[in-house]
């Protein structure tokens, strides 16, 4: 039986189209069937790929490869998660925390994948529900974060936060994020949240621009349920999941967030630790200024 790989690519850039063509050639040379979504396959002229829609593209795949930035990987995760397929990202964006490989190492990356020289990590997700008068009106999930944000730029949101159905905090803010450890280096980090190693089983609550004396980020149990209620009867909000799926939240509604029912499976190559990844991506100083400075010249 032929093994299949789903290739997801940000095909608005010539560099990525060329990389997708090369990736397809390498995979087919190793005996793999290459699948792509219709619009992306059309952009990659000359590729001998199987074109499938989103409902079937990831089914029974050995793995997925995403070529692009973090946005492309998040889009690939939408296909990989329900199918239980592990995905590997090739970074053509900026920081690229979700990506495992770089374009310069493509040939070695494909060789490792097709030879089975890789491991798979399971990344925790969050599920979110919008509840109005006790009824669930919308559902969504996120790999990075579910963010409740204000829609009226002239007024803050007034929210009441509960953890495990116990009242916790009430404050005005621009929004509140519930993030996974994977998402701790994304939006949650930019709003003042801590970086959490991805193998830590936890969930983050990060107030965004809160007008309160006590509104620090919090790390709660992965089994906790977080409820965020819109206290004001006149102020609506929007729930955004990974910045890709958004839902209106009417005044007086409640958003319930808990650990996702399904993880996202991520391919890892080699033994690069998360610590090393942080140092590299954020260009963190690992030497003191004294160590980095040249010794004083002799008189």
C-alpha positions in Angstrom: 0.0 0.0 0.0 1.4 3.4 -1.0 2.2 5.7 1.9 0.8 9.3 1.6 2.0 12.7 2.8 0.0 15.9 3.0 1.9 18.9 1.9 0.6 22.3 3.1 2.2 25.4 1.7 1.9 29.2 1.8 1.9 29.4 -2.0 1.7 33.2 -2.3 5.5 33.3 -2.2 7.7 32.1 -5.1 10.3 30.7 -2.6 7.8 28.5 -1.0 6.4 27.3 -4.3 9.9 26.2 -5.3 10.4 24.5 -2.0 7.1 22.7 -2.3 8.1 21.4 -5.7 11.4 20.2 -4.4 9.7 18.6 -1.3 7.3 16.8 -3.6 10.1 15.5 -5.8 12.0 14.1 -2.8 9.0 12.4 -1.4 7.9 10.9 -4.6 11.4 9.6 -5.2 11.1 7.8 -1.9 7.9 6.1 -3.0 5.4 8.4 -1.2 2.2 9.7 -2.7 2.0 13.5 -2.2 -1.3 15.2 -1.5 -2.2 18.9 -1.6 -5.3 21.0 -1.3 -6.8 22.2 -4.6 -5.7 25.9 -4.4 -2.2 25.1 -3.3 -1.7 22.3 -5.9 -2.8 24.7 -8.7 -0.1 27.2 -7.6 2.6 24.5 -7.7 2.7 24.0 -11.4 4.4 20.8 -12.6 3.9 18.9 -9.3 2.6 15.4 -9.7 0.4 15.4 -6.6 -3.0 14.0 -5.6 -5.5 16.8 -5.1 -8.0 16.3 -2.3 -10.3 18.7 -0.3 -9.9 19.4 3.3 -12.3 16.7 4.5 -10.1 13.9 3.0 -6.6 15.3 2.5 -5.1 14.2 5.8 -6.9 10.9 6.1 -4.5 7.9 6.5 -1.4 10.0 5.9 1.9 9.0 7.4 2.7 12.6 8.3 2.2 16.2 7.1 4.7 18.8 6.1 3.9 22.5 6.4 5.9 25.1 4.5 5.6 28.6 5.8 5.4 30.6 9.0 3.5 29.9 12.2 0.2 30.9 10.4 0.7 28.0 7.9 1.5 25.6 10.7 -1.7 26.6 12.5 -3.6 26.1 9.3 -2.0 22.6 8.9 -2.9 21.8 12.5 -6.6 22.3 11.6 -6.2 19.4 9.2 -3.8 17.3 11.3 -5.7 17.3 14.7 -8.9 15.5 13.7 -7.0 13.0 11.6 -4.4 12.3 14.4 -1.6 12.9 11.9 1.8 14.2 13.0 3.0 17.4 11.3 6.4 18.9 10.6 7.0 22.5 9.9 9.6 24.0 7.7 10.1 27.6 8.8 9.8 30.3 6.2 8.4 32.9 8.5 10.0 34.9 11.3 10.5 33.3 14.7 8.8 29.9 13.9 8.6 28.2 17.3 6.3 25.5 15.9 8.6 24.7 13.0 11.2 22.0 13.3 13.3 22.4 10.1 14.8 25.2 8.0 14.8 25.4 4.2 18.6 24.9 4.0 18.2 21.4 5.6 15.3 20.2 3.4 17.0 17.3 1.8 18.2 15.9 5.2 14.8 16.5 6.7 13.0 14.5 4.0 15.6 11.7 4.3 15.0 11.5 8.0 11.2 11.5 7.7 11.1 8.8 5.0 13.6 6.7 7.0 11.5 7.0 10.1 14.2 8.8 12.1 11.9 11.1 14.1 9.9 11.3 17.2 6.4 12.6 17.8 5.3 15.0 20.6 1.7 15.5 21.6 0.9 19.1 22.2 -2.0 20.1 24.5 -4.9 22.1 23.0 -7.8 24.0 24.6 -11.5 23.7 23.8 -13.7 26.8 24.2 -17.5 27.1 24.4 -19.6 30.3 24.3 -22.5 29.9 26.7 -25.7 32.0 26.6 -28.4 31.4 29.2 -27.0 28.0 29.9 -26.9 26.9 26.3 -23.8 26.4 24.2 -24.0 28.6 21.1 -20.5 28.2 19.7 -17.5 25.9 20.0 -13.9 26.2 19.0 -10.4 24.9 19.8 -6.9 26.3 19.8 -3.4 25.1 19.8 -1.9 28.4 21.0 -4.6 30.3 22.8 -8.3 31.2 23.1 -8.6 34.9 23.6 -11.6 36.9 24.7 -11.2 40.5 23.4 -13.1 43.7 23.4 -14.8 45.0 20.3 -15.5 48.5 21.5 -12.2 50.4 21.5 -13.7 53.1 23.7 -14.5 50.9 26.6 -12.8 48.1 28.5 -14.3 44.7 29.0 -15.6 44.0 32.5 -15.0 40.3 33.2 -15.4 37.9 36.1 -13.0 34.9 36.0 -13.8 31.6 37.8 -11.5 28.6 38.1 -13.2 25.2 38.6 -16.5 27.0 39.2 -15.1 29.1 42.1 -14.9 32.9 41.8 -11.4 34.1 41.2 -11.0 37.6 39.9 -13.1 40.5 38.5 -11.5 43.3 36.6 -11.6 45.6 33.5 -9.3 44.8 30.6 -8.7 44.7 26.9 -9.1 40.9 27.1 -8.2 37.6 28.7 -6.2 34.8 27.1 -6.2 31.1 28.1 -3.1 29.7 26.5 -1.4 26.3 26.2 2.4 25.8 27.0 2.8 25.7 23.2 1.1 29.1 23.0 3.2 30.6 25.8 5.7 31.9 23.2 3.0 33.5 21.0 0.3 36.0 21.9 0.4 35.2 25.6 4.1 36.1 25.7 3.5 39.5 24.1 0.8 40.3 26.7 3.2 39.5 29.6 2.7 35.8 30.2 5.5 33.4 31.2 7.3 31.0 28.8 6.3 27.5 29.7 8.2 24.4 28.5 5.9 22.5 26.1 6.1 19.2 28.1 4.6 21.0 31.2 1.0 19.9 31.6 -0.7 23.2 32.5 -2.9 26.0 31.2 -2.2 29.7 31.4 -4.6 32.6 32.2 -3.1 35.9 31.0 -5.0 39.2 31.5 -4.4 41.6 28.6 -3.9 45.2 29.7 -5.9 44.7 32.9 -7.0 47.7 34.9 -6.4 46.1 38.3 -3.9 45.9 41.1 -3.9 42.1 41.1 -4.0 40.9 37.5 -0.8 38.8 37.0 -0.6 35.8 34.7 -1.6 32.5 36.3 -0.7 28.9 35.6 -3.5 26.4 36.5 -3.9 22.7 36.4 -4.5 21.1 33.0 -7.7 19.6 34.4 -9.1 23.0 35.4 -12.1 24.7 33.9 -11.8 28.4 33.3 -15.0 30.5 33.0 -14.8 34.1 31.8 -18.1 36.0 32.1 -18.9 39.3 30.5 -20.3 41.2 33.4 -21.6 44.3 31.6 -25.0 43.9 30.1 -24.1 46.3 27.3 -20.6 45.4 26.2 -20.0 42.6 23.7 -16.7 40.8 22.9 -15.2 38.4 20.4 -13.6 35.0 21.1 -10.6 34.4 18.9 -8.9 30.9 18.7 -5.3 31.0 17.4 -6.3 34.2 15.5 -7.9 32.0 12.9 -11.4 31.2 14.2 -13.5 34.0 15.7 -17.0 34.1 17.2 -19.0 37.0 18.6 -19.7 36.9 22.4 -22.8 38.8 23.4 -23.1 40.9 26.5 -23.8 38.8 29.6 -22.5 35.6 28.0 -19.8 33.2 29.4 -16.8 31.6 27.8 -15.8 28.2 29.2 -12.3 26.9 28.4 -10.7 23.6 29.3 -8.2 21.1 28.1 -8.8 20.1 24.5 -10.3 16.7 23.8 -7.6 16.1 21.1 -3.9 17.0 21.0 -1.9 18.2 18.1 0.9 15.8 17.2 4.2 17.4 16.2 7.2 15.8 14.5 10.6 16.4 16.2 14.0 15.6 14.6 17.2 15.2 16.4 17.7 16.2 20.1 17.5 20.0 20.1 16.1 20.9 23.5 13.5 23.6 24.1 16.1 25.6 26.0 18.3 25.6 22.9 15.4 26.5 20.7 14.6 29.5 23.0 18.1 30.7 22.9 18.3 30.5 19.2 14.8 31.9 18.3 15.0 34.8 20.8 18.8 35.3 20.5 19.1 35.2 24.2 22.4 36.1 25.8 24.1 33.1 27.3 27.3 34.9 28.2 27.7 37.9 30.5 28.8 41.2 29.1 32.1 40.7 31.0 32.7 37.3 29.3 31.7 38.7 25.9 34.1 41.7 26.1 37.7 41.4 24.9 40.3 41.5 27.7 41.9 44.9 28.3 45.0 45.6 26.4 48.3 45.5 28.4 49.9 48.8 29.2 
